[in-house]
């Protein structure tokens, strides 16, 4: 008898798990967006709207046997999923892969590809019209956004404010030194170890001149601003506790095999898990490999034995197509890598080719 695997969320981990299990079971992928979004490319899509269509991949080409339901989960239990439409998907195995939300433009606000493209084109025009840009948040998203803006509009002043100092403290000093050098070369100014006394009075992503004041007493005038902080785990549909309790951060507790604790046939992958590692697309896809292997074993009547080891502290942080910094694992520990390596492995196409292959269009 063919078993049903319901997967909540068609992002990096969910799409990869669905693809891996398509030949093994009746896969039902539940996703409210009309296309997969490679969010790694969102910031370049803003700066280069002619490139923006590369961000989206139709779910029509992902699965051969399975089904993609454009709907949203509102509740889940060990036997299946209740959807916003009122329908229910009964399942023998359940995979929670609903990911996280982040401020636009790092992740599109609209679930419609056409509307998301319109948003990116509109915001591109707003940035073009602005003389000065303010970014709140000096994490990877804020830095990458600044790099993409500086690459398309060289000479346009960009300032980043963040309460944390030093810059990206979780990475090695060599990476930070190279990052500071490249930011200086691009004219990107940093205000670290401080906050704003009040947020800008204007709407983010809209061109309108404003002045804000830092806690140090410095006045900053800009014409557009973006928020580049604040991740929200998409676990609201689990808030009733019927399936699992959540951590204080809204994450799902999982075992080494990525089972939701207490459930042999329910798994979680990606940003929704409480795995002690940074939330990265690559980690979510590695989670998907583990979960697919374990479900495939169970479908064969075998015990699930594949476990997940949290990833090392690595990063590839582009600053436009040709710049950027990175940290990779080496035999003697973490090592900084030069900009050309970042460009080769990520910056050139922001993984577009990888997802074209996953979706069978490359």
Secondary structure as the mmCIF struct_conf table of DSSP 4:
data_model
#
loop_
_struct_conf.conf_type_id
_struct_conf.id
_struct_conf.beg_label_comp_id
_struct_conf.beg_label_asym_id
_struct_conf.beg_label_seq_id
_struct_conf.end_label_comp_id
_struct_conf.end_label_asym_id
_struct_conf.end_label_seq_id
STRN STRN1 UNK A 4 UNK A 8
BEND BEND1 UNK A 11 UNK A 11
HELX_RH_AL_P HELX_RH_AL_P1 UNK A 12 UNK A 21
TURN_TY1_P TURN_TY1_P1 UNK A 22 UNK A 24
BEND BEND2 UNK A 25 UNK A 25
STRN STRN2 UNK A 26 UNK A 30
BEND BEND3 UNK A 32 UNK A 34
STRN STRN3 UNK A 35 UNK A 37
HELX_RH_3T_P HELX_RH_3T_P1 UNK A 39 UNK A 41
HELX_RH_AL_P HELX_RH_AL_P2 UNK A 42 UNK A 47
TURN_TY1_P TURN_TY1_P2 UNK A 49 UNK A 51
HELX_RH_3T_P HELX_RH_3T_P2 UNK A 52 UNK A 55
STRN STRN4 UNK A 56 UNK A 58
HELX_RH_3T_P HELX_RH_3T_P3 UNK A 59 UNK A 61
TURN_TY1_P TURN_TY1_P3 UNK A 62 UNK A 62
BEND BEND4 UNK A 64 UNK A 65
STRN STRN5 UNK A 67 UNK A 69
STRN STRN6 UNK A 73 UNK A 77
TURN_TY1_P TURN_TY1_P4 UNK A 78 UNK A 79
STRN STRN7 UNK A 80 UNK A 83
TURN_TY1_P TURN_TY1_P5 UNK A 84 UNK A 85
BEND BEND5 UNK A 86 UNK A 86
STRN STRN8 UNK A 88 UNK A 90
BEND BEND6 UNK A 92 UNK A 92
STRN STRN9 UNK A 93 UNK A 96
STRN STRN10 UNK A 100 UNK A 101
TURN_TY1_P TURN_TY1_P6 UNK A 104 UNK A 106
BEND BEND7 UNK A 107 UNK A 107
BEND BEND8 UNK A 109 UNK A 109
BEND BEND9 UNK A 111 UNK A 112
HELX_RH_AL_P HELX_RH_AL_P3 UNK A 113 UNK A 129
BEND BEND10 UNK A 131 UNK A 131
STRN STRN11 UNK A 132 UNK A 136
BEND BEND11 UNK A 139 UNK A 139
HELX_RH_AL_P HELX_RH_AL_P4 UNK A 140 UNK A 152
BEND BEND12 UNK A 153 UNK A 153
TURN_TY1_P TURN_TY1_P7 UNK A 154 UNK A 155
STRN STRN12 UNK A 157 UNK A 162
BEND BEND13 UNK A 163 UNK A 163
BEND BEND14 UNK A 165 UNK A 166
TURN_TY1_P TURN_TY1_P8 UNK A 167 UNK A 170
BEND BEND15 UNK A 171 UNK A 171
HELX_RH_AL_P HELX_RH_AL_P5 UNK A 173 UNK A 185
TURN_TY1_P TURN_TY1_P9 UNK A 186 UNK A 187
STRN STRN13 UNK A 188 UNK A 192
BEND BEND16 UNK A 193 UNK A 193
STRN STRN14 UNK A 196 UNK A 196
BEND BEND17 UNK A 197 UNK A 198
BEND BEND18 UNK A 201 UNK A 202
HELX_LH_PP_P HELX_LH_PP_P1 UNK A 203 UNK A 203
TURN_TY1_P TURN_TY1_P10 UNK A 204 UNK A 205
BEND BEND19 UNK A 206 UNK A 206
STRN STRN15 UNK A 210 UNK A 213
STRN STRN16 UNK A 214 UNK A 214
TURN_TY1_P TURN_TY1_P11 UNK A 215 UNK A 216
BEND BEND20 UNK A 217 UNK A 217
STRN STRN17 UNK A 219 UNK A 222
BEND BEND21 UNK A 223 UNK A 223
STRN STRN18 UNK A 224 UNK A 227
STRN STRN19 UNK A 232 UNK A 233
BEND BEND22 UNK A 234 UNK A 234
HELX_RH_3T_P HELX_RH_3T_P4 UNK A 236 UNK A 238
TURN_TY1_P TURN_TY1_P12 UNK A 239 UNK A 240
BEND BEND23 UNK A 242 UNK A 243
STRN STRN20 UNK A 246 UNK A 246
TURN_TY1_P TURN_TY1_P13 UNK A 248 UNK A 249
BEND BEND24 UNK A 250 UNK A 250
HELX_LH_PP_P HELX_LH_PP_P2 UNK A 251 UNK A 251
STRN STRN21 UNK A 252 UNK A 252
HELX_LH_PP_P HELX_LH_PP_P3 UNK A 253 UNK A 253
STRN STRN22 UNK A 254 UNK A 254
TURN_TY1_P TURN_TY1_P14 UNK A 256 UNK A 257
STRN STRN23 UNK A 259 UNK A 260
TURN_TY1_P TURN_TY1_P15 UNK A 261 UNK A 262
BEND BEND25 UNK A 264 UNK A 265
STRN STRN24 UNK A 266 UNK A 268
HELX_RH_3T_P HELX_RH_3T_P5 UNK A 270 UNK A 272
STRN STRN25 UNK A 273 UNK A 273
BEND BEND26 UNK A 276 UNK A 277
HELX_RH_AL_P HELX_RH_AL_P6 UNK A 281 UNK A 299
TURN_TY1_P TURN_TY1_P16 UNK A 300 UNK A 301
HELX_LH_PP_P HELX_LH_PP_P4 UNK A 310 UNK A 312
BEND BEND27 UNK A 313 UNK A 313
STRN STRN26 UNK A 315 UNK A 319
TURN_TY1_P TURN_TY1_P17 UNK A 320 UNK A 322
STRN STRN27 UNK A 323 UNK A 330
TURN_TY1_P TURN_TY1_P18 UNK A 331 UNK A 332
STRN STRN28 UNK A 333 UNK A 337
HELX_RH_AL_P HELX_RH_AL_P7 UNK A 339 UNK A 342
HELX_RH_PI_P HELX_RH_PI_P1 UNK A 343 UNK A 347
TURN_TY1_P TURN_TY1_P19 UNK A 348 UNK A 351
HELX_RH_AL_P HELX_RH_AL_P8 UNK A 352 UNK A 358
TURN_TY1_P TURN_TY1_P20 UNK A 359 UNK A 360
#
